[in-house]
Amino acid sequence: MYSISVPDEKHKYHVGELAKMFLSEDAFCIYVGQPDAELVIGAGGDYNDSKRRAYAFFRKITGRDLDWGILTGVRPGKLYNELKAKGEDPEKVLKEQYFVSDEKIRLLRRVSECQQTVKRSHDPKAIGLYIGIPFCPTRCQYCSFTSNTITKKGATAYLQALFTEMQDVRKLMDRNGQTAESIYIGGGTPTSLDEEDLRSFLMKVRDLFVTENTVEFTVEGGRPETITEDKLAIIKEAGADRISVNPQSMKQHTLDLIGRRHTPQQIREAFALADEAGISIVNADLITGLPEEMPEDFRDSLTAVLALGPENITVHTLAVKKASRMIEEDPGVARRQAANVRQMLEDADRMLTAAGYEPYYLYRQKHMAGNFENVGWCRPGTASLYNIRIMEEDQTIVAMGAGAISKVYFPAENRLERVPNVSNYEIYIERIEEMIARKEAGIS
């Protein structure tokens, strides 16, 4: 076991996050103020200085480099754009100070260039809205989100509490002079609601929040088995212009392994229904690094999804977190799949670029296979403004529902303050007045 000494707890956190990208957690130990450690990082430098020293140490003992260098944060694209806005050369800084690879710098450049083509309001009163439906038909093996197997009783009780919060947010927005630039209905799987509850919910969203200033309204479908002709008609009537149909894989064996109760044929049928309903923009999610999948499996899935013609395709890297069943059943899968994920991401870049898609947003997560990234790809003119906004953190986003975290943006200081809701939906119902009080105190 390797021993590392740092000057304080905050340095311990930052160096520890980097260490996990090189080594398993049982292969190192980080101490505060341990003078006889194999690597001693003293006081006097900032976190990046400490990470650079640690990076050199880890590279020496493992013989490895990381594509993202010392970057451990979620939003490397935000850093790229901030450096650019300051008049610095972001590519030089990322290469020389953060040790980011040429390939990932090129990807960040492409993402930034695509984002510059997306129109957005500069009015600080134009905000984003997120509303969460924390239910799914089943729980996927890799899932770590706030999600529960849906029941009619639970969904109805949840919606009653959610409507109370939504109505109060409307009053709050009126008081602050705010309007919704974008609306995103996420989850969970919002379309796991039955037709009656989905109609009640989406019409409430439309009546409370959609105005002439709303330029984007997204409803995550996700699970293709939950998408029906009637539900799509409700989505269309509510004014939503974007949905998702998320295969994750087009290989039946993989779908069975990860707990998805649908078939590739149901994915195709959901796309056909969305087309018949006249939904303008459809997103499809795929995951690289799923259990037992090899690069050829991913290429086959991507080829099949491209044939369905989605306007957006989001390519995720498998992230195995502590709240998922996968971490208990197969804790080593992310590390084993790292080499395969590299090839899958290279294939995705090549195939999607050749098909005319552009990368428009990018983010990273902890515990990702190979420490890579998730990338949203779009056909020209179809990028999701909400996805860009939430990654750039340049707008207030008011979030409603269990597990939702509002982020209040202060442009003069370029900072955010978070206003969280509790994650458990039953506790959310019980404490709905407290959730509303938090927003009343924290959102302006």
Buried (B, 14 or more C-beta within 10 A) or exposed (E): EBBBBBBEEEBBEBBBBBBBBBBEEEEBBBBEEBEEBEBBBEEEBEBBBBBBBBBEBBBEBEEEEBBBBBBBEBBBBBBBBBBBEEEEEBBEBBBEBBBBBEEBBEBBBBBBEBBEEBEBBEEBEBBBBBBBBBBBBBBBBBBBBBBBEBEEEBBBBBBEBBBBBBEBBBEBBEEBEBBBBBBBBBBBBBBBBBEEBBBBBBBBBBEBBBEEEBBBBBBBBBBBBBBBEEBBBBBBEBBBBBBBBBBBBBBEEBBEBBBBEBBBEBBBBBBEBBEEBEBEBBBBBBBBBBBEBEBEBBBBBBEBBBEBEBBBBBBBBBBBBEEBBBBEEBEEBBEEBBEBBBBBBEBBBEBBEEBEBBBBBBBBBBBBBBBBBBBBBBBEEBBBBBBBBBBBBBBBBBBBBBBBEBBBBEEEEEEBEEBBBBBBBBBBBEBBEEBBEBBBEEBE
